[in-house]
Amino acid sequence: MRRFGEVRHYKDGEALFKTGKPGPGMFVILSGHVAITQRDGLGHITPVIDQGPGQFLAESVSSRAAPRWSMAMPRATSRRF
C-alpha cells in the first residue's frame, strides 16, 4: 500500500479532516486511535465511531473533492497511511 500514499504523523487534537471541508481521501490507521464525530448546525458534537490500528477511514466523497460530513481527530499521537 505504501506506493499509493505516504505515512503521516498526527498529534492529539490535530484534525485529519474537518466537517464541511474537502478531504484528502482514504486513511489507514497504523498506530493510535482516531475519533470520528459529527457536528450539527447548533455546534453539538456527536461521536460516530473510534478507529484503531489496522482500520481505515473513507467516505463516499473520498473519490472527489466534496466536503466531508464528519470530522476525524486523533485521541493520541497517531500514524496513518
JOJO-V234154 format. One line per field, one symbol per residue. ss: DSSP state (H for helix, E for strand, - for the rest). phi: phi as a letter, one per 40 degrees, with the letter a starting at -180 (. if undefined). psi: psi as a letter, one per 30 degrees, with the letter a starting at -180 (. if undefined). A space follows every 50 residues. Layout:
BEGIN
ss=???
phi=???
psi=???
END
This chain:
BEGIN
ss=-HHH---EEE----EEE-E--E----EEEEE--EEEEEE-----EEEEEE E----EE--HHHH---EE--EEEE---EEE-
phi=.cccabcbbbcdgcccabdgbccchcbbccagbbccbbbcccgcbbcbab bbdgcbbabccccacbcccbbbbccadbbbb
psi=ffffalklkklkfjkellkfkklgbkkkjelakkkklkkafggkkkkelk kakfllkllfffflilklflkkkkflklkl.
END
